[in-house]
Amino acid sequence: MTERVALISGASGGIGSCVARLLVENGWHLSLGARDAAALQKAFPEAQVVRHDAMAGDEDDWVAQAKQHYGRIDAVICAAGVLVADDVVHISDEAFGHMWEVNVNSPRRLVRAAWSNLINCGAGRIVTLVSLSGKRVRSAPSASYAVSKHAALALTHGFRHEGWQHGIRATSICPGRVRTEMTRAVTDLTPEEMTQPEDVAAMVRLALDMPNTAALAEMTVNCELEDQF
């Protein structure tokens, strides 16, 4: 099988780091974007690491460096995200704009920059780590985050429609509470009670490995009992 190349945002920790580890173990070549590129390079010496800041709009440069380094791009995995726990009435424009830029605009720009490469490989894959907050709103403090994640879900469906005829398949992965630093700040669940990031990483690998004829538009996972998820 041809060795595949994936771009991953958010690989400095949490789910993104677990995804990167799993893909390395399964023979993928990686281009990782992070603000602290030096630290991430130490964690993943076998990968290309590019300095990337979602607020800087530098996605075109990242893609250009990845293409020059590897000669191809087969997948884009958007695992970076930011959470501000505040309601939609009182959240500041700055905080809301920051979430929107990281959770929606940066993934849009990254996929756009890689688009021709995803077409060329014939089986391009896009995976967006969305969250169950992209499917429902559980509380007032979670609503602002949910707005950005609903948009991220719609964005991924937009990629799926636009890329279908070119063999591009886009998947939204929507987990509930996952054992990450971001989640631990907003829940009373113990780490053992939460979904483990390694299990979400396995879902990402499944989405990447399924053939064009077995596309997965959305995948949900939860550690708590909810009516639908």
N, C-alpha and C positions, 0 to 999 in steps of 0.2 A: 504494500500500500504506500502511496506517495506520502512523504512526511508533510504534515500540515503545520501551518503557522497561525497563531492566534494572538490578537491584541487583547490585553486585559487591563482595564482600569480598576483601581481600588485593590490592588494585590498587596498592599503594605500590611494588611491585617484582615481579620474577620473572614467572611465568605470568600472574598477575592483571593486571599492568600491560600486558602484550602483548594480553590479551583486551580490555581497555578501549580501547586504541588501535585495534584492529581494528574494534570495534563502532562507535566514533565515526566511523571512515572509512566505515562502511556505514550511516550514518544513524540509529543508535540514540541515544536519550537515556539518560543514565546517572545513577544515584545511587550514589556511592561511599562506603564506610564505612572510616574509618581512625582510629587513635589520634592521629596527627599530621595533622589535617585541613587545616591551613594549608599544609603542604608539598605535600600531594596536590592541593589546589586550584590551586597554581601549575603543577603538571604537567598538570592537566586543567581549564583555565579554563572550558571549555564545559559541564562537568558540575556537578551538585549534589554537594557533598561534606559528609558528616555525620560528626561525631566519633562513633566506635564503638570500643568495647573489648570483645572477646569474653569477657573475664573479668568484665565488669560486668553482663551480662544486659540490655543496653539495646536489643535488637533491635526491640521493639515501638515504641520512640520513633523509631528510624531509619525503619521502614516508614511510620509516621504522617507523618513529614516528607516522605518521597518521594511519598506519595499526595497530600498537600496541594500539593506543588510541581508534580507532573506530572498528577495526576488519574487515573492508572492505573499498574499494574505488570504487565508481561508475562513477566518472567523473573527468576529468582534464580540467581546464579552464585556458588558458594561456593569461592573460591580461596585463602582464608587457611588457613594451616596452620603447625604447629610440630613440630619433630623433636628428640627427646632420644635420643641413641644409648646405650641401656643395655639389659641383659637384664631379663627379667620377674621374676627373683629379687631382684636387688639395687637396682633403681630405687627411688627414694624415692616415698612416697605423694604428696608435693607435685609432683614432676616428672611423675608419671604422671597425676595429676589435672589438671595444667595442659594436657597434651596432649589429654586427654579433653574438657576444656571447649572448647578451641579447635577441635579436629578433629571433634568429634561434637555436643556440646550446643549450641554457638552456631549451627551450620548448622541444627540442628533447630528452634531458637527462631526463627531468621530466616525459614525457610520457613513455619513455623506462623503467624507474624505476617502474612505476605504471602498466606496461603492463599486467602482470599476474593477477593482481587484476581486471583490466578492463575485461579480458577474463572471469574470474570466475563469475562475476555478470550476464553475459549473455546479457547485454544491456549496455555495457560501452559507455561512451560518451566523446569525445574530442572536445573542442571548442577553436579555436585560434582567438584572435582579431588581424586581419591582417591589414586592412586599404585598401582603394581604391588605395593607392600607390603600392599595390601588384598586381594591374590589369593594371596600366598605369603609364607613367612618364609625369608629367605636365610641368616640368621646369628643367633647369640644376641644380639649388640648391636643388631640391627635389630628384635628381637621386640616390644619394648614399643611402638614406633612402629607396627608392623604390627597390633598388637591394636586400636589406635585407628582404623587405616585399614580393617581388616576391618569394624569397626562402622560406619564412614562409608559403606562399600559397601552394607551391609545397610540402613542408614538411607535411602539413595537408592532402593533397591528398594522399601522401605516406602512412600516418597512415590509411586513409580510405581504401585503397587497401589491406594493410596488415591485417587489423583487421576485414574486412567484414565477413569472414567466421566464426568469433568468436562472432558475434553480436555487434562488436564495430562500432560505427558510428562517423565520424569526420566531423566537420563543420568549414569552414572559414567564419568569419563575417568581411565584408569589408566596413567600414564606411568612408565617406568623412570627412568634418570638423565637429568635435564634441566639445562641450563646455567643454574643459579641460584646465588645465594650460599649457600643452605641445602644444596644438593647438593654444592657444591665442598668443603664442610667434611668430607664423609664419603666421598669417592672420590678415586682417583688418576687418573681419566680426565681428559684435557685438555678444555677447553671445546669444542674442535672435534669431539671424539669423542662428545660427548653430544647427545641430542635437543635441538633448539633451541626455546626457549619460543614463538617465533612459529609453529612448526609445531603445537604443542599448542593455541595460540589458534585456529588454523584448524579444528581438530577441534571446539572449542567452538562456533564459528560454524556448522559443519555440523549439530551437534546442535540448535541453536536454529532453523535454517532448514528442517529436514525437516518434512514435513506430519505430521498426527496419524496417518496411515495408514502411516507409515514410521519408526516409533519406533526409536531406538537406545538399548538398555538399558545396554550397556557398550561402551567403546572402549578398546583397549589399544595402546600404542606403546612401542617399546624401541630402544635403540641398541646393545644387547648380545645375543648369541645365547643364548637359553634354550629349553628343550624346548617350552614351550607359548606363550611370549609373544615 
